[in-house]
Amino acid sequence: MNLLKSLTLAVSLGLATLAQAQTPVTLTGTVAGVNTGKVYLQRFHNKMFFTVEAVPVKDGKFQIQRKLKLPEVYALTLDTTRGNQFLFLDAGDTQVAIQLDSAQYYRNTKINGSQGQDLLASFRQGKEGEIQAFISKHPTSIVPTYILYREYSYRLTPDEIEKNVALLDASLQKTPYVQTLKQLVTTLRSVQVGEKAKDFQANTPDGKPLRLSSLYGKSYVLIDFWAAWCGPCRRENPNLVKTYNQYKDQGFTILGVSLDKTKEAWLKAIEKDQLTWPQVTDLAYWNSAPAQLYGVRAIPSNVLLDAEGRIVARNLRGEELAAKLEDLYRKSAANK
């Protein structure tokens, strides 16, 4: 996301919060080991956080009093460039006490007075069952809504997502989370196995545009969604290098699509991981246009296409990709 887009979205979020603000909320807290500085209240949007208020820390204490949209997902941090503490506020969570501890990624932070935070803890402890039972039991809470949006959407089928969304209360149906999920259902149905791949264009490391369809015609093409900042992606890259080298002489190629934010990090990772196949990015992070075309909600993620650009498989990891290609090439050879 470029600076202009970031500023525009941040302003839009701020205006939306003010326009929709209905509930006065007081957050009263202490900060372990900190006497001065600031505490930032942030609002979650598209896997990113945007500051809605900053208050000073005086003698290790802080207080935030303002009207907030409830239910909603927020966060608290002492440094907007580093980690934060998620804060789930359901309707009625208007007086919340916080012992903020930034050590170990806020692991020792304690929050009292938030039904949402208590419900999240209960889910993490395995007391609420799987997502469908969780939603059915708490249909008006932001917590199962967020969990469905963030942690389950990438592993459920379109029909399963739709079924779970229907269980949520009407009061949550217009939230950005549910709206995103509904759009995701439509997107995923259009990129299932057997469908024609959606074409797109993005820039290579040297700034030249490259279109996906330009790679069609020779053999199978793997669209690999990844990023330099993504640990699981970097751990998967050696498998991709091995498979690429094994099948490239048969025409197989990969188009790497990065969800990076900076060109420097992207180029450094390409070189370090020895990714010799074509690479493109729009440096838009989770707003990556190609990723949105394919309903990508988590990375690494990939889509395998045949020579005509039709989808033959999705999300093959490790030896699964090599095994799939071996099977496809064997069948192709047998049919000649």
N, C-alpha and C positions, 0 to 999 in steps of 0.2 A: 504494500500500500504506500503510495507516495505521500509527501508531506501535505499537499493540498487536500487529498482525499481524507487523510487522517484528521486534519483540522475540520473539514466539512462534516465528517461523521461525528466527531467529538461535539461540535456545536449542535448538530441535529439531535444527538442523544441528550445533551443538556436541555435543549428547548423542549424535547419530548417529555423529559422527566418533570420539568416545571409545569408543562401543560397538563400532565396527567396526575400531578401530585395531589393526593387526597388525604393521606394519613400522617399526622405529626409523629415523628419518631425521635427518641432520645437514646443516643449511644454514649454511655459513660464508661470510661476505662482508665486503666493504668498501663504503663509500658515498662517492661522489665529492663532494668539497667540503663534507661534513657531518661534524662531530666529535661532536655530541650529538643527542639526539632519540630517536625510536623507529622501528623497522621493524615493519610489520604484515604477518603472514601471513594471507591470506584464502582462503576456499574459494568456488568458483564454484557458483551455483545459479540457474537460470531467468534468465540474463542479468544477474544481480546478484552482488555479492560480499559475504561476511560474514566478519568477523574471527574467527579461531580462536586467534590468539596475537599478542602484542605484546612485543617485546624491545628493550632499550635499545641505543643506538649509543654506543660508548665509543671515543674517539680514532679515529673513522671506521670502526670495525669492529663487526660484530654476529655472533651465532650463535644459531641456533634448533635445539634438540634435542628431538624429541618423536616419538611414534608417530603415523603418518599412514596413512590409507587409500590404498592404491596398487592400480592406477593411478588417478589423479585429476587434475583441473585446479585449480591454485591460483594465487595472485598475491602479489606483494610490493609494498608501497607505503610511502611516508613520510608520506602524508596520505590518510586514508580518504575525504575529500571531493573528491579530485581523481583523476588517472589512476593506473594501476598497471602493473606488469610481469607479464604472464602467466608462469606456471611450470607446465610440463607434466611430470608425474612418472609414469613407467611403472614396472612391477615391476623392482626391482633398482637404481632410482635412489635410493640411500640416502646417498651422500656427494656433495654438490653444492657447488661453489664459485661465488660470485656477485660480480661487480663491478657494484654497483647505481649507476646514473647517472640521476637524475630529470629531467635536462635533455631538452628535445625529446621529452616523453612517453616517457621511458626508452629512447629509440631507440639509445643507445650502450651500454646494459647488456650485459654479457657473462656467459654461464652455461656452466660446464663440469661434466661429470659426469652430465648428464641425457640419457638416450637419447631421451626424449620431446621435449626441446627441440631436439636435433639433427635429429630426424625432422621436426619442424615447419618448421625452417629449410630442410630439403631439399624439402619440399612447396612452400613459398613460392617457392623458386627454380625451380620447375617441373620438378623431377627425378623426381617420383613419378607423373605422369600424372593422369588424371581420378579421381574419387572411387571408382569401382568397382575400378579397378586398384590404387589406393592401399590400400583395405581388404583386397583379396585378398592383397596383398604383406605387410601388417602387421595381421593380424586380431586380435592380442592387445593392440594399443596403444591408449591413450586418445586419441591424436592424431587418427587418422581417424574415430574415434567422435565426437569433438567437432566436427570439420570437417563431418561429415555432419549432425549435430544443428544446428550454428550457421549454416553457410554454404550448405548444399545443400537443406535440408528445405523451404525456401520456393520452390524452383524445380524440384522433382521431383514427378512424379505419385505418387499413393498406391502404385501398383504398383512404381514405381522405388525408393521409400523402403523398401518391404517387401523387395525383392530385395537391396538393399544391407545392410539390417539382418541378413538371414539369413547374410551373409558374415562377420559379426563372431563372434569366438570365444564360446563358452558362458560364459566368465568375465566377459564384458561385458554379457551379456543382461539382468542385473538392475540395471545402473547406471541412475541417473535419466535419463541421456541416451537410452538405448535404450527405456526405459519410456515416455518422452515421445514418442519417434518412433512407437512402436507405437500409442499413443493417437491420435497425429496422423493416422496412416493411416485409422483408423476415422472420425475427425472429418472429414477431407477428403473421404472417400467419401460422406459424408452431405450435403455442400454443393457438389457438382459441378453444372455446368450442367444444367438440367432438373429439379433437385430443388426442393422447396418450401423457402423461406428459413426459418431458425430465428428465431423471434420472441424479442425481449428488451426490457427496459425499463431506462432509466438516467435520471439527472437532467440537466436543462437548466441553463444558467448561473444562472437564478433559483431553482434548487433544486426545480423541479417535475418529476415523473416524466413521461417521454415514451416511449411504446411504438412500436416499429418498425411494427407492423401498422396503427397509426393513420394512417400515410401512404399506405396502399394505396388503390386504387380510382380514382385520377385518371389516373395515367400511370406512367412509369418512375421508379424510385427507386434512387439510388446510395448504398450504404453506404460511406462513406469513412473508413478507419482511418488516423489520423495523430497527430501530437503536436507541441507547440510546440518541443520540443528536437530534433526530427528535421529535419535540413537538407534531405534530398531531399523531404520532405513540404512544407516551406515553399517550395521551388523549384517544386513541382508545383501549389501553390495558385493561382497566376495562371491556369493552364490550366483549373482547375476553375471559377474565377470567370467566365472567358470562356464556357465551355460552358454553365454554369448560366444566365447572362444570355441566351444564344442560344436556349435551349429552355424556359425557365421558363414562358413564355406558353402553351406546349403542355402544361403540367402537370408537366413534369419537375422533380424536386426531389432534394436531397441530404440525407442524414443523416450529419453528421460525428460520428465516434466517436473521442474522444481517449484516448490512452494516457499522458496527462500525470500528473505526480505532485503538482503544486500547482495550485490553482485560479487563482492570480494569473497564472502563466505562460500558462495556457490562455486566460484571458480577454484578456490582452494580445495574444496571437497572433491570436485571432479578430478583434479590432478592427484590428490592423495589416494583416492580410491581406485585410480586408474580406469576411469569410465571412458572408454574410447568410442562409444557410439554417439549418435546425435543427441544434443541436449538443448532444451529451450526453457524459457521462463518469462513471466511478466512481472516477477518480483512483487507479487501482490499478496503473499502469505496465504491465509485462508480465503481471501477473496480472489484467488487464482481462477481466471475464467475457464481454462481447460478442466480444472478440478471440479468446478461447479457444473460443467456440462455433463460430467460422468457421475455426479452425486457422491464425490469423494468426501468422506467425513473423518477419515483417519488414514494415516500413512505409516508404513509403505502400503501402497495399493497398486494394482496393475490390471490391465485389460489386454488379453491376447486376441489378435486379429488375424484372419487369413489374408491371402494375397489380394482378395477383392475388398478388403476392409470390413468384413463381417465378424462380429464378436463370436469367438469360439470358447472362451473361458475367462474367468475373473479371479483375481486374488490368489494366484498360485505362488506359494512360498517354497524356498529351499529346493529340495529334490523334486517337489511336485511339478515345477516348471519343466525341468529336464525330462522327467518321465512323460509329461504330456507331449512335449515336442518329439520325443522318441516314438511315441505311439502314432502321432500325426504323420511323421515322415515315413514310418513303416507302412502305414495304410496308403499313403500317397504313392510309394514305390510299388506296392502290390497292385495298384489300380492302373499302372502304366502298361 
